[in-house]
Amino acid sequence: DDDGYVIASWYGPGFYGNRTACGTTLTPQTVGVAHRTLPCGTLLRVASPAGLTLDLRVIDRGPFIEGRALDLTEAARTAIACSDLCRVRMTVLP
């Protein structure tokens, strides 16, 4: 979106132990985000509707569902108090 707000979903259970597209082994403690096109390692600041902010590295590819821009790991989702889907403000950091 032009205002920086995007829809984020989350993933984790069922993928634990697998390697991400960027080479990280996904665990319940992994804090990161999947994005379809940003390079691996890109740092994003994500702000939730609850006013919580988290800086996350792109560690994977996704989401692959139309209308969603980010897939948070379960640990990242929990840290910013997102529900199954939430509207977050995304900023690419230098």
C-alpha positions in Angstrom: 0.0 0.0 0.0 1.0 3.6 -0.5 0.6 4.3 3.2 3.0 1.5 4.2 0.3 -0.7 5.6 0.1 -4.3 4.4 -1.6 -7.5 5.4 0.5 -10.0 7.3 -0.2 -13.7 7.9 2.0 -16.1 9.9 3.5 -19.6 9.6 5.5 -22.0 11.7 3.9 -25.2 13.0 4.3 -27.9 10.3 7.5 -26.1 9.0 9.7 -26.4 12.1 13.0 -28.1 11.2 12.8 -27.1 7.6 15.3 -24.8 6.0 13.9 -21.5 4.8 14.6 -20.1 1.3 17.4 -18.0 2.9 19.0 -21.0 4.6 17.7 -20.5 8.2 16.4 -23.6 10.0 12.9 -22.7 11.2 12.2 -23.3 14.9 9.5 -22.1 17.3 12.0 -19.4 18.5 12.9 -18.1 15.0 12.0 -14.4 14.7 11.8 -13.4 11.1 9.6 -12.7 8.1 8.9 -14.1 4.7 8.5 -11.7 1.7 8.1 -12.6 -2.0 10.7 -10.3 -3.5 12.9 -8.5 -1.0 16.4 -10.0 -0.8 17.3 -12.4 2.1 18.6 -10.4 5.0 16.6 -7.2 4.3 15.7 -5.5 7.6 12.1 -4.5 8.0 10.4 -2.6 10.8 6.9 -3.9 11.4 4.4 -2.0 13.6 1.2 -3.8 14.7 -2.2 -2.4 15.4 -1.4 -2.9 19.1 1.4 -0.3 18.7 4.2 -2.9 19.1 7.2 -2.6 16.8 9.7 -5.2 15.8 12.7 -5.2 13.4 12.7 -8.4 11.4 15.0 -9.9 8.8 13.7 -11.5 5.6 14.4 -15.2 6.1 12.0 -16.8 3.6 9.8 -16.5 0.6 6.1 -16.0 0.9 3.3 -15.5 1.5 1.8 -17.1 -1.6 -1.8 -16.0 -1.0 -3.1 -13.0 -2.9 -3.5 -9.8 -0.8 -0.9 -10.8 1.8 2.5 -9.1 1.8 4.3 -10.7 4.7 4.4 -14.0 6.5 5.6 -13.6 10.1 7.1 -16.5 11.9 5.1 -17.6 14.9 7.6 -16.0 17.3 7.4 -12.7 15.4 3.6 -12.8 15.4 3.5 -13.4 19.1 6.0 -10.6 19.8 3.8 -8.0 18.1 0.5 -9.4 19.2 -0.9 -10.2 15.8 -4.0 -12.3 15.3 -4.1 -14.8 12.4 -4.1 -11.9 9.9 -3.3 -8.3 10.8 -2.7 -5.0 9.1 0.8 -3.8 9.9 2.9 -0.9 8.9 6.0 -2.1 7.0 9.1 0.0 6.6 12.3 -1.2 4.8 15.3 -0.1 6.9 18.6 0.9 5.5 
